[in-house]
Amino acid sequence: MFSFLKRTVLAAGIVSASLGASAAQPPRAYPLKDFFRNPERGFFRLADDGRTLGFMQPTSVDGNPARMNIYVQPLQGSTPVGDPRQLTSETARDISNFFWKGADVVLYQKDFGGDENFHVLAVNAKTGKITDLTPYEGVRAGIEDDLEDDPDHVLISHNQRDPEVFDVYRVNVHTGAAVLVAQNPGNIVGWQTDHAGKVRAAVASDGLNTTLLYRDDEASEFRPLITTDYRTSVSPAFFTFDDKKFYALSNRGRDKLALVVIDPAAPDVEETIFTPDTVDLDAAAYSRKRRVLTLAAYQTDKPQYRFFDAETETLFKKLSARLEGYEFAIQGSNRDENKFIVAAYNDRTPGSRYIYDAASDTLTKLADINPAIPEADMSRVQPISYQTRDGLTVHGYLTLPAGRAPTNLPCIVNPHGGPWARDGWGYNPEVQFLANRGFCVLQMNFRGSTGYGRAFWEASFGQWGLKMQDDITDGVQWLVGQGIADPKRIGIYGASYGGYATLAGVAFTPDLYAAAVDYVGVSNLFTFMKSIPPYWKPMLAKMQDMVGDPERDRERLAATSPALHADRIKTPLFVAQGAKDPRVNKDESDQMVKALRARGVEVEYMVKDNEGHGFHNDENKFEFYEAMEKFLKEHLKP
């Protein structure tokens, strides 16, 4: 943990470093739409044979607002040639993502108005024929395995048979014909395939205890291998290359998630491959072609990698030398693994996308993701840490507005959603927009944030509105104590759990904030628990153990539900909500707004009928951020 002296020196280092740049004029205020519009071209993907490039760009169909749709374009080596050809014509919502199935079929998902009941669709890249592989109303579907060696099928899970659980089907991507592969007995919350695409492992839960199930082949019955309580994670990642053992991310007997190998013949023994020193492991990767483990990924203040394969390490070194000053991620490759889509970015730009051809050692730029926003005019995102009142170290990020002295600034405190997630280093359009408008922005990974080990996560149990909120308040006091923030001009803005933290902030520390923006946030812990989607119900006991039981913990939940304490709120409040949100029901926002208005407190309220858990359509995003900017300027006067 940092001593007070070390924390002071760290903060002073940030301040003095920024003071050196403060003599320059602040950059001009760039148009709001330039921060939040969809890229003119992005989401690049390579067909398996490496001969065709897929990407998305905004397209207006029949006079409707432009939506992100899928295009394909031939490649000559690493260079796109000829005219792109449009494959989809969505008009209601953007397609959020897609990937190739072989060389001729593209798979994508879409929902309806943000209800998160995703359909999986296939489009033939040559004929343009679109097939809805899961044409079921009110059903949530997802891809379990793309079955790379099977040109005609994928594995899809959905909850058509029972809204609370997901079965697995082998689906023909040309016809939509489906065959049941694994039926959920009612307690399976995750499936795992081997390298041949066979469903060989599953994770079962009774809510509080988790059992890893295994079978030797699809004709056999699943048998239990490992049972733990939910606080212990043994999560299968992928099988070893002989399909007899499996790699897993496990914190069994340790605080941090590590990469291990488990032999089903001796499941209580773990062969530890790699454990990061100070944080959890996030993921591991492998080469399908060469059948070797390639790397493990984790995140301290910035992304980190541990390499297991010399060829992969050499690839990363070559790219790092070519992309100096940028982090990068490999977003995909062709089947031969000699062409790669590379995303280069840093904290001040979403960067550029490239094709790297390993055979010719060439890096070909495909697009700049947001050329309207000059990197040089954006603000640096600086890792920070501070101690809480009960002695925990909280890590986070501070963004000071470029060209302004870091003293007495209006600041936005921005707690993340989840809450069992974390903020990381990189480009964030919201943060850069706020900094461009003269605000400093503080993001903190309060207790319960993932990535910092089991003890830090467990420290959040039963602490919504209590110690979790204290961690945020302590971050505000740290910011004020360094002289960075003007204590009379601090706002709080968050989405989902961050929206709850916003409401808790103005309800339980009513003198701390001068403005608050709640975006799809929880307001009442009783009604929130009652309105979860049906497919969350298998995990309800876990949620109640982590957050609170409506009967056993009634007093605590009542004390920490902001909607039940609206009489304490005096901070100006702006609330935004999607009408079709399946996670945080619209009633969460309705009841807060109603309670405040009943007291004569005016609260700005924006509802979008065609959105869910957050706004995705450009016109709704623009309207929300325009209203938020006006609101924050009025009350914080940057």
C-alpha positions in Angstrom: 0.0 0.0 0.0 1.1 3.6 -0.6 2.1 5.6 2.4 0.7 9.1 2.6 4.1 10.4 1.6 4.3 8.2 -1.5 0.8 9.2 -2.5 1.6 12.8 -2.2 4.7 12.5 -4.3 2.8 10.6 -6.9 0.0 13.2 -7.1 2.6 16.0 -7.2 4.3 14.3 -10.1 1.1 14.3 -12.0 0.4 17.9 -11.2 3.9 19.2 -12.0 4.1 17.2 -15.2 0.8 18.8 -16.4 1.8 22.2 -15.2 4.7 22.1 -17.7 2.2 21.8 -20.5 -0.3 24.3 -19.1 1.4 27.3 -20.7 0.0 26.2 -24.0 -3.4 27.3 -25.0 -6.3 24.8 -24.4 -7.3 23.1 -27.6 -10.4 24.2 -29.3 -13.7 22.6 -28.4 -14.2 19.9 -31.1 -17.8 19.2 -32.2 -19.6 16.8 -29.9 -20.7 14.5 -32.8 -17.0 14.0 -33.8 -16.4 12.3 -30.4 -19.4 10.0 -30.5 -20.3 9.3 -34.2 -19.7 5.8 -35.6 -16.4 5.4 -37.6 -16.6 5.9 -41.3 -15.1 2.4 -41.6 -14.2 0.0 -38.9 -14.6 -3.5 -37.3 -12.3 -5.1 -39.9 -12.3 -8.9 -40.2 -10.5 -11.3 -42.5 -12.1 -14.2 -44.3 -10.6 -17.6 -43.4 -8.7 -17.8 -46.7 -7.4 -14.2 -46.3 -8.7 -13.2 -49.7 -11.6 -11.0 -48.6 -11.9 -8.2 -46.1 -15.1 -7.6 -44.1 -15.8 -4.3 -42.3 -18.7 -2.1 -41.2 -19.6 1.4 -42.1 -22.7 3.6 -41.5 -25.2 3.4 -44.3 -28.6 5.1 -44.8 -31.2 2.8 -46.3 -34.5 4.3 -47.7 -33.9 7.7 -46.0 -33.5 6.1 -42.5 -30.8 7.3 -40.2 -27.4 5.7 -41.0 -26.7 2.4 -39.3 -23.5 0.3 -39.1 -23.8 -2.4 -41.9 -21.5 -5.1 -43.2 -19.5 -4.7 -46.3 -17.0 -7.0 -48.1 -14.1 -6.2 -50.4 -11.5 -8.4 -52.2 -7.9 -8.3 -51.1 -4.8 -8.5 -53.3 -2.2 -9.5 -50.8 -2.9 -7.0 -48.0 -4.4 -4.3 -50.2 -8.2 -3.9 -50.6 -9.1 -3.7 -54.3 -12.2 -2.9 -56.3 -15.4 -1.5 -54.8 -16.8 -2.7 -51.4 -20.1 -4.6 -51.6 -22.8 -4.1 -49.0 -24.1 -7.3 -47.4 -26.7 -6.0 -44.9 -29.3 -3.3 -44.9 -30.2 -2.8 -41.2 -32.2 0.3 -40.5 -33.4 0.1 -36.9 -30.1 -0.4 -35.0 -26.4 -0.7 -35.7 -25.0 -4.2 -36.1 -22.6 -4.4 -33.1 -20.2 -7.1 -34.4 -19.7 -9.9 -36.9 -17.2 -12.5 -37.9 -16.4 -14.8 -40.8 -17.5 -18.4 -41.1 -15.1 -19.9 -43.6 -14.5 -17.9 -46.8 -18.1 -17.3 -47.9 -20.4 -16.8 -44.9 -20.6 -13.9 -42.4 -22.3 -14.3 -39.0 -23.8 -11.4 -37.0 -26.2 -10.8 -34.2 -29.0 -8.3 -33.7 -31.5 -7.4 -31.1 -34.7 -5.3 -31.2 -34.7 -1.9 -29.6 -32.0 -2.9 -27.1 -34.0 -5.8 -25.5 -30.8 -8.0 -25.7 -32.8 -10.9 -27.2 -30.2 -11.4 -29.8 -30.8 -13.4 -33.0 -27.9 -15.0 -34.9 -28.0 -14.4 -38.6 -25.9 -15.7 -41.5 -25.3 -13.9 -44.8 -23.7 -15.4 -47.8 -20.9 -13.1 -48.9 -21.3 -14.1 -52.6 -25.1 -14.2 -53.0 -26.2 -11.8 -50.3 -28.8 -14.3 -49.0 -29.5 -13.7 -45.3 -30.8 -16.5 -43.0 -32.0 -15.9 -39.5 -30.6 -19.0 -37.7 -32.6 -18.3 -34.5 -36.0 -16.8 -35.7 -37.6 -17.0 -32.3 -39.4 -14.0 -30.7 -38.3 -13.1 -27.2 -35.3 -15.6 -27.3 -31.7 -14.7 -26.5 -29.1 -16.6 -28.7 -25.4 -16.6 -28.9 -22.6 -18.5 -30.7 -20.8 -21.2 -28.6 -18.3 -22.4 -31.3 -17.8 -21.4 -34.9 -16.8 -25.0 -35.8 -13.9 -23.9 -37.9 -13.3 -27.3 -39.4 -17.0 -27.8 -40.3 -17.9 -25.5 -43.3 -21.6 -25.8 -42.9 -22.4 -25.6 -39.2 -22.0 -23.6 -36.0 -22.9 -24.3 -32.4 -25.5 -21.9 -31.1 -27.0 -21.7 -27.6 -30.5 -20.2 -26.9 -33.3 -20.2 -24.4 -36.3 -20.9 -26.6 -37.2 -24.2 -24.7 -36.9 -22.6 -21.3 -36.4 -18.8 -20.9 -34.2 -19.4 -17.8 -31.6 -21.7 -19.4 -29.6 -22.2 -22.6 -29.5 -25.4 -24.7 -26.8 -26.0 -27.4 -27.7 -26.7 -31.1 -25.7 -27.6 -34.2 -27.1 -25.2 -36.8 -26.7 -25.3 -40.6 -25.5 -21.8 -41.6 -27.1 -22.1 -45.1 -30.6 -23.5 -44.1 -31.0 -22.8 -40.4 -31.7 -26.5 -39.7 -30.9 -27.2 -36.1 -30.1 -30.4 -34.1 -30.0 -30.4 -30.3 -26.5 -31.2 -29.1 -26.7 -30.6 -25.3 -30.0 -30.0 -23.4 -29.7 -28.0 -20.2 -31.1 -29.9 -17.2 -31.8 -26.5 -15.6 -28.6 -25.7 -13.8 -25.9 -25.2 -16.5 -24.7 -21.6 -16.8 -21.8 -22.2 -19.3 -20.7 -24.7 -21.9 -17.2 -25.6 -23.2 -16.2 -27.3 -26.4 -13.0 -29.1 -27.3 -10.9 -28.4 -30.4 -13.2 -30.7 -32.5 -16.2 -28.7 -31.6 -17.7 -31.3 -29.2 -19.4 -30.1 -26.1 -17.2 -31.7 -23.4 -17.4 -29.5 -20.3 -20.1 -27.4 -18.6 -20.4 -25.2 -15.5 -23.4 -26.0 -13.3 -24.6 -23.8 -10.5 -27.2 -24.0 -7.7 -26.7 -20.3 -7.2 -24.2 -20.4 -4.4 -22.1 -23.5 -5.4 -20.5 -24.2 -8.8 -19.6 -27.6 -10.3 -17.4 -28.2 -13.3 -18.8 -31.1 -15.3 -16.9 -33.2 -17.8 -17.4 -36.0 -20.3 -15.0 -38.0 -22.5 -17.2 -37.6 -25.6 -20.7 -36.4 -26.5 -22.2 -39.9 -26.2 -21.2 -40.0 -22.5 -23.0 -38.5 -19.5 -21.5 -35.5 -17.8 -19.8 -36.3 -14.5 -18.8 -33.8 -11.7 -15.1 -32.9 -11.5 -14.7 -29.9 -9.2 -17.2 -28.3 -6.8 -16.5 -24.9 -5.2 -18.5 -22.1 -3.7 -19.1 -19.2 -6.2 -16.2 -17.2 -4.6 -13.7 -19.7 -6.0 -13.4 -19.7 -9.8 -12.3 -22.6 -11.9 -13.3 -21.5 -15.4 -12.3 -23.7 -18.4 -10.7 -21.7 -21.2 -9.8 -24.3 -23.8 -8.7 -27.9 -24.1 -5.1 -29.0 -24.5 -4.3 -29.9 -28.1 -4.9 -33.7 -27.6 -8.3 -32.8 -26.2 -7.6 -34.9 -23.0 -7.0 -32.1 -20.5 -8.0 -28.4 -20.4 -6.5 -25.0 -19.6 -8.5 -23.0 -17.0 -8.4 -19.7 -15.2 -8.4 -20.7 -11.5 -8.1 -19.0 -8.1 -8.5 -22.2 -6.2 -6.2 -21.9 -3.2 -4.9 -18.5 -4.2 -6.1 -14.9 -4.3 -5.3 -14.2 -8.0 -6.6 -15.9 -11.1 -3.9 -18.0 -12.7 -3.6 -20.1 -15.9 -3.5 -23.8 -15.0 -3.9 -27.2 -16.7 -6.4 -29.7 -15.2 -6.4 -33.4 -15.9 -9.9 -34.9 -15.6 -8.3 -38.0 -14.2 -6.9 -36.0 -11.2 -9.1 -32.8 -11.0 -7.9 -31.8 -7.6 -4.3 -31.2 -8.9 -3.5 -28.1 -10.9 -0.5 -27.6 -13.1 0.2 -23.9 -12.7 1.4 -22.3 -16.0 1.4 -18.7 -15.1 0.2 -16.4 -12.2 0.6 -12.6 -12.5 2.2 -11.0 -9.4 -0.3 -8.4 -8.5 -3.5 -8.8 -10.6 -5.8 -11.5 -12.0 -5.1 -13.1 -15.3 -7.6 -12.0 -17.9 -7.2 -14.5 -20.7 -5.0 -16.9 -22.5 -4.6 -17.5 -26.3 -3.3 -20.2 -28.6 -2.4 -20.9 -32.2 -5.0 -23.2 -33.8 -2.7 -23.9 -36.7 0.5 -24.6 -34.8 -1.3 -26.1 -31.8 0.7 -24.2 -29.2 -0.1 -22.0 -26.2 0.9 -18.4 -27.3 0.3 -15.9 -24.5 -1.5 -14.9 -21.4 -3.0 -11.4 -21.0 -3.5 -9.3 -17.9 -3.8 -5.7 -16.9 -2.0 -3.7 -14.3 -2.1 0.1 -15.1 -1.8 -0.9 -18.8 -2.2 -4.1 -20.8 0.5 -6.7 -20.2 1.4 -10.0 -21.8 3.3 -13.2 -20.9 4.6 -15.1 -24.0 4.9 -18.8 -24.2 5.8 -19.1 -27.9 8.8 -17.5 -29.6 7.0 -16.9 -32.9 4.2 -15.0 -31.2 6.7 -12.9 -29.1 8.6 -12.1 -32.3 5.4 -11.0 -34.0 4.6 -8.7 -31.1 8.1 -7.2 -31.1 7.9 -6.5 -34.8 4.6 -4.7 -34.4 5.7 -2.8 -31.3 8.7 -1.4 -33.3 6.5 -0.3 -36.1 3.8 1.2 -33.8 5.9 3.1 -31.4 3.8 5.2 -29.0 0.8 3.0 -29.3 -0.6 -0.1 -27.7 -2.0 -2.6 -30.1 -4.3 -5.6 -30.2 -4.5 -8.4 -32.7 -8.2 -8.5 -33.6 -8.1 -11.5 -35.9 -6.3 -13.5 -38.6 -6.8 -15.7 -41.6 -6.8 -19.5 -41.1 -3.1 -19.7 -42.2 -2.2 -17.2 -39.4 0.0 -15.2 -41.7 -2.3 -12.2 -42.1 -3.5 -10.3 -39.0 -5.9 -7.4 -38.3 -4.0 -5.1 -36.0 -5.6 -2.3 -33.9 -3.2 0.4 -32.7 -4.4 2.9 -30.1 -3.4 4.9 -27.0 -5.1 7.0 -24.4 -5.7 10.0 -26.8 -6.9 8.3 -29.9 -8.8 5.2 -31.0 -6.0 5.0 -33.5 -5.8 3.1 -36.8 -6.4 -0.4 -38.1 -3.9 -2.3 -40.3 -3.3 -5.6 -42.0 0.0 -7.1 -41.1 1.3 -9.7 -43.7 3.9 -11.8 -41.9 5.1 -13.4 -45.1 6.1 -10.1 -46.6 6.6 -8.3 -43.3 4.3 -5.4 -44.4 1.9 -3.3 -42.4 -0.9 -1.8 -44.5 -3.2 0.8 -43.1 -6.9 0.2 -43.6 -8.4 3.2 -41.8 -8.0 5.8 -39.1 -11.0 5.3 -36.7 -11.6 8.9 -35.9 -9.5 11.3 -37.9 -11.7 14.3 -36.9 -10.2 14.3 -33.4 -6.5 15.2 -33.4 -4.5 13.0 -31.0 -2.2 16.0 -30.1 -5.2 17.9 -28.7 -6.5 15.2 -26.5 -5.6 14.7 -22.8 -3.4 12.1 -21.3 -5.0 9.4 -19.1 -2.7 8.9 -16.1 -2.8 5.9 -13.7 -3.2 6.9 -10.1 -3.9 5.3 -6.7 -5.1 6.4 -3.3 -5.9 4.8 0.0 -9.4 4.4 1.4 -10.4 5.4 4.9 -10.1 1.7 6.0 -6.7 1.1 4.3 -7.4 -0.4 0.9 -5.5 0.8 -2.1 -7.8 1.8 -5.0 -6.3 2.1 -8.4 -7.7 4.4 -11.1 -7.1 6.9 -13.8 -7.0 10.7 -13.8 -7.5 12.7 -17.0 -6.5 16.4 -16.7 -7.8 18.7 -19.4 -5.0 19.6 -21.9 -3.6 23.1 -21.8 -5.1 24.0 -18.4 -3.3 24.3 -15.0 -4.3 21.3 -12.9 -5.6 23.4 -10.0 -9.1 24.3 -8.8 -10.7 22.5 -11.8 -14.3 21.5 -12.3 -14.2 17.7 -12.2 -16.4 14.7 -13.1 -16.2 11.6 -11.0 -17.0 8.7 -13.3 -17.6 5.3 -11.5 -17.8 2.3 -13.8 -20.7 -0.1 -14.3 -20.8 -3.7 -13.5 -20.0 -3.3 -10.6 -17.9 -6.5 -11.1 -15.8 -5.0 -13.9 -12.9 -2.5 -14.1 -11.8 0.6 -15.9 -8.6 0.2 -17.9 -6.2 2.5 -19.7 -7.0 3.5 -23.3 -9.1 5.8 -25.4 -12.5 6.6 -24.0 -14.6 9.1 -26.0 -16.7 10.2 -23.0 -13.5 11.0 -21.0 -11.9 12.9 -23.8 -15.0 14.8 -24.6 -15.4 15.9 -21.0 -11.7 16.9 -20.8 -12.0 18.8 -24.1 -14.7 20.8 -22.4 -12.4 21.7 -19.5 -13.3 19.0 -16.9 -10.9 16.8 -15.2 -12.2 13.2 -15.0 -11.5 10.7 -12.2 -12.2 7.0 -12.8 -11.6 4.6 -9.9 -11.7 0.8 -9.5 -13.5 0.8 -6.2 -13.6 -2.4 -4.1 -15.5 -5.1 -6.0 -13.8 -4.2 -9.3 -12.5 -7.3 -11.0 -8.8 -7.9 -11.8 -7.4 -7.2 -8.3 -7.9 -10.6 -6.7 -10.5 -12.4 -4.8 -10.2 -10.5 -1.5 -10.6 -7.1 -3.2 -13.7 -8.5 -5.0 -15.2 -10.0 -1.8 -14.7 -6.8 0.1 -17.7 -5.4 -1.9 -20.2 -8.0 -0.8 -23.1 -6.3 1.0 -21.4 -2.9 0.5 -23.5 -1.3 -2.3 -24.0 2.3 -1.0 -21.7 1.7 1.9 -17.9 1.0 1.7 -18.1 0.8 -2.1 -19.6 4.3 -2.1 -17.0 5.4 0.5 -14.2 4.4 -2.0 -15.7 6.8 -4.5 -16.1 9.5 -1.9 -12.5 9.0 -0.7 -11.4 9.4 -4.3 -13.2 12.8 -4.4 -11.5 13.9 -1.2 -8.1 12.8 -2.6 -8.7 14.9 -5.7 -9.7 17.9 -3.6 -6.8 17.3 -1.2 -4.3 17.6 -4.1 -5.7 20.9 -5.1 -6.8 19.6 -8.5 -10.6 19.8 -8.0 -12.6 22.8 -7.0 -14.8 21.3 -4.2 -17.7 23.4 -5.3 -17.6 22.2 -8.9 -17.6 18.4 -8.7 -20.1 16.4 -10.7 -20.7 12.6 -10.8 -21.7 10.7 -13.8 -22.1 6.9 -14.3 -24.0 4.2 -16.1 -25.7 1.0 -14.8 -24.0 0.4 -11.4 -22.2 3.7 -12.1 -25.7 5.2 -12.2 -26.5 3.6 -8.9 -23.3 5.1 -7.5 -24.4 8.5 -8.9 -27.7 8.3 -7.2 -26.2 7.0 -3.9 -23.6 9.8 -4.1 -26.3 12.6 -4.2 -28.6 10.8 -1.7 -26.0 9.8 1.0 -23.4 12.6 0.5 -25.7 15.4 -0.5 -23.2 18.2 -0.1 -20.4 16.6 -2.1 -21.6 17.0 -5.7 -22.9 20.1 -7.6 -24.4 18.1 -10.5 -25.2 14.4 -11.2 -26.0 12.4 -14.3 -27.6 8.9 -13.9 -27.5 6.8 -17.1 -29.6 3.6 -16.8 -28.9 3.3 -13.1 -30.4 1.2 -10.4 -32.4 3.2 -7.8 -34.2 0.7 -5.7 -32.5 -2.6 -4.7 -35.8 -4.3 -4.0 -37.4 -3.7 -7.4 -34.1 -4.2 -9.2 -33.9 -7.8 -7.8 -37.5 -8.5 -8.8 -37.1 -7.3 -12.4 -34.0 -9.2 -13.6 -34.3 -11.1 -17.0 -35.4 -14.7 -16.7 -31.9 -16.0 -17.7 -30.4 -14.3 -14.7 -32.6 -16.3 -12.3 -30.3 -19.3 -11.9 -27.8 -16.8 -10.4 -30.3 -15.0 -8.2 -29.1 -16.6 -5.0 -25.5 -15.5 -5.8 -26.7 -12.0 -6.5 -28.6 -11.9 -3.2 -25.6 -13.2 -1.3 -23.3 -10.5 -3.0 -25.7 -7.6 -2.9 -28.4 -8.5 -0.3 -31.4 -10.7 0.4 -34.7 -8.7 0.3 -35.9 -10.5 3.5 -32.8 -11.2 5.5 -31.1 -7.8 4.6 -34.3 -5.7 4.4 -33.0 -2.9 6.6 -29.7 -2.6 4.8 -31.2 -2.7 1.3 -33.8 -0.1 2.4 -31.0 2.1 3.8 -29.0 1.9 0.6 -31.7 2.3 -2.0 -31.5 5.9 -3.3 -35.1 6.0 -4.4 -36.2 5.5 -0.8 -34.2 8.5 0.3 -35.1 11.0 -2.4 -36.0 13.4 0.3 -32.2 13.9 0.9 -31.4 14.7 -2.6 -30.8 18.4 -3.4 -28.1 18.1 -6.2 -29.4 18.9 -9.7 -30.0 15.6 -11.5 -30.2 14.4 -15.1 -31.6 10.9 -15.7 -31.4 9.0 -19.0 -33.1 5.6 -19.6 -33.8 3.1 -22.4 -37.4 1.9 -22.4 -36.5 -1.6 -23.4 -33.7 -2.1 -20.9 -33.8 -5.7 -19.7 -31.2 -5.3 -17.0 -32.2 -2.1 -15.3 -35.9 -1.8 -15.8 -37.3 1.6 -16.7 -39.2 1.6 -13.4 -35.8 2.2 -11.7 -35.6 5.6 -13.3 -39.3 6.3 -13.2 -39.6 5.9 -9.4 -36.6 8.1 -8.7 -37.9 10.9 -11.0 -41.4 10.6 -9.6 -40.2 10.8 -6.0 -38.1 14.0 -6.7 -40.9 15.7 -8.7 -43.3 14.9 -5.9 -41.1 17.1 -3.7 -41.1 19.8 -6.3 -37.5 19.1 -7.3 -37.0 19.5 -11.0 -35.1 16.6 -12.6 -34.3 16.4 -16.3 -35.5 13.0 -17.7 -34.7 11.6 -21.1 -36.3 8.3 -22.2 -35.7 6.6 -25.6 -38.3 4.0 -26.6 -36.0 2.3 -29.1 -33.1 1.8 -26.7 -32.1 -0.6 -23.9 -29.2 -0.7 -21.5 -27.5 2.4 -22.9 -28.1 4.3 -26.1 -26.6 2.9 -29.3 -28.2 4.7 -32.2 -26.2 7.8 -33.2 -29.1 10.3 -33.1 -29.9 9.2 -29.5 -26.3 9.3 -28.4 -25.9 12.8 -29.8 -29.1 14.0 -28.0 -28.0 12.5 -24.7 -24.5 14.0 -24.8 -25.8 17.4 -26.0 -28.2 17.4 -23.0 -25.5 16.2 -20.6 -23.0 18.9 -21.8 -25.6 21.6 -21.4 -26.5 20.3 -17.9 -22.9 20.1 -16.7 -21.9 23.4 -18.1 -24.9 25.1 -16.4 -24.1 23.6 -13.0 -20.3 23.3 -13.0 -19.3 26.2 -15.1 -16.1 24.9 -16.7 
